[in-house]
Amino acid sequence: MLQSMKISGGTPLVGTIEISGAKNLALPALAASLLTDGNLSLHRVPNLEDVKSMLRLLVHLGVDMGDLMAGTIILTANGLKTLDAGYDFVRKMRGSILVLGPLVARFRKAAVSLPGGCAIGARGVDLHLKALEHMGASITIENGYINASAPNGLIGCDIILPIPTVTGTENILMAATLAKGITRIINAAMEPEVAALADLLIKMGAKITGHGSSIVTIDGVDSLSGTDFTILPDRIEAGTYAIAAALTNGKLLLKNCKYDHLAALFDALHLAGVTHQVHREAGNEYEDIEVWRNIEIINPVSIQTTPFPGFATDLQAQFMTLMTICNGTAAITENIFENRFMHVPELSRMGANISIHGKTAIVTGQPFLRGTNVMATDLRASVSLVLAGLTAHGETIVNRLYHIDRGYENIDQKLRTCGANIERFTV
C-alpha cells in the first residue's frame, strides 16, 4: 500500500523543530561497523527508510545489532555469514555501495550488487571501483554484481578524484584505514559528513589527517576497535525547515543545528529577505537557529549548486520552491547532478512559472501557487512539493510518499506541531 500526504496550505509555521541526525553521515557510519569486530555504538541515528535499508543489508551480511531505540544502535561485525550484498538489499539505496570499501579492506573480497536509489543522474560507482583498483583490488562486473578481490590486502597509494564525490571519498577513506601504507585522497569531498566520518574512524583507531580539506591522508593500521559516536545534525533537514519558515511567512526555531554547515543557504536567504538569529547555550556544541521572513514578498535570488562549502544540491529543489513566489525572476543552476529538475513539471502543475535551459532553471515568481495532485520523483523533489503545498492556496496531494521517508524523520509530525494542516493517508 502506498502512502500519500494531504496538505491544506496557507498557515504560517510557528514553533520549534528538533533537527534529527544526518542521514548522509548515518549511512557511512553504519557501514563502518564492518571494519571492526568490536562494538560500535552509534547515537542520534535517524529513523529513516534509507537507514532501515542499510541495517537490513548489514543484518544480511551477519552484523549483530539491537533495535534502533531512541536513536541509539549497537553493531558488532565479529561473525559475518556472507560477503555478498545482493540486489534485494541494495536496489532501493545508492548508499549501499558504502559496504564495498570496508568489506574488501577487512575481508579482502566482496560481491555487491549495483545499487539503486534516486534517479537524479548517473552518480556512477566507477570512481569507487577505480580507486580500489589503484589500491590493488581486482574488480569485475558480472550479471549486475561488482566482484572485488584483494587476496594480499589493499595497498596505500595516491588517489586523485576527478570530481569531489562524497560517497567515493567515504568508501576510499574507510578502505584505506586498513590498507598497507599511506593513502592520499586528492580532490576529496569536504562535506561535513565526510569530515565527521573521519572523526569516527579516528575514534576507532584510524590514523587520518587533513579531513575536511581537499587532501586527506590515511596511514593504514592493522585493525580498528569499537567506540561510541554521535551523528551530527542533518544540515539538509535544517535547511529545508528554514526554507519552510520563509515560504509560509512563519517563524521557526531549529534546535541543534550547525550554522557553519548552512552558511551558503543563509547567505541566499538573507538576500531573499529572510532573517535568522543564532543562539548557542554554554556546553552545547550545536546552535539553535531562529528563522523568519522580514518582508512581505520574497526577493529573487539566483544560486548555483557547488560542492561544500557552496550551495548544497540537496537544497536546490527547496530553494527553487521559495523562488516560485518571489517578486521577480531567479536563475537556479544545478552543477552537481544532470537530472535534478524532475520537480519542475510538478511545481508547474501548481502554477509555478519555470523554464529550463540546459542546467539552469529560470523561475519567474507568481503571486501564489495552487494546490493540486503531484507526484514525488526523488527524495529532495518530494520535500519541495510538500513545501509548495504548505504555501499553496487550496489542497495539495503529494503521492509516492516513500521517497520523503528515506530522508526526513517524522516530517508530517514535526510540521503539524508548528501549525501545518497536513496528514498522511493510504491509497
C-alpha angles and dihedrals in degrees: 000000000000124000127221134185127230117204129183105200135210102069117120112234111238126172145049129311124193110219115229128224116284116271090203090060098036093061098055090038090057090048089051088068086078090067096069142038089217128094114277111199114195122190131196091027107167118236097236136144091244090053090049090050091053091047091051089052092050092048089050089054090051104261111153115224144159126230120291097256122179090339096306127112133171119211128191122185100185099123115030115186098198141013092205116108100193130206095256089062100044105032096095101046135046090201088075088082085075091082091065099076096046093046095050092043096051105025097026096230142051143170113211125176115232103266133238133206135121115007094224100126144317097299086170123192093225092106090056091049096046090051092052090048090053087054091055104268122138110228129193131166116213131163092351094309130118106220113195128181133177105166092174094043130254121300123217118244143147112286116193112197115209088211128019096254114186101209090038091055091046094049093049091044092055094043093049094055090075098032122111111258132350127333123192120196107204118197088017120177111263099201115139091244091059092051090047091051088055089052089054092049091049089053087053090055103269121143107229132155133176096033111157090037131083094260117056122183122203123188105199121235132199096244145353130223135216123268145165119263138171121218113235121239119282106254092191092055090047091049091049092055091045088057090046090057090052094046095052095039088239136129124245133181109211109205123215104006134148107235094195088061090058102040095115092052094048091048088057093043090051090056089049091057099262121137127208136184125199120217124188128184121211111265095020115110090201133064137227113230123204114204131189141147119253099189132058097234124031118248118236113255125182118212139180123208115233136160117282130323084034128077108306119243087217089066097044097093092048093049090048088056089055090052092054088078098038125123098250139354130317132186118222112194120192112205101164108055125028097213105043101117096081090118091063097083090049093049088048089056086059092054101269117149105223130151124185123220109180108296093349128084117202110211120194111193121240128201090250145341123245125229118244142136113297135176125228113225104177140358102275094034089056094054091048088059091051089052090049090052091053091060100032126105110249131358127334125195115200111198130199092036094176088088093064093047088061091071113012121069114217092336095166092049093048092049093044092056087058094053104272117148096224136137141169125233136176123241 
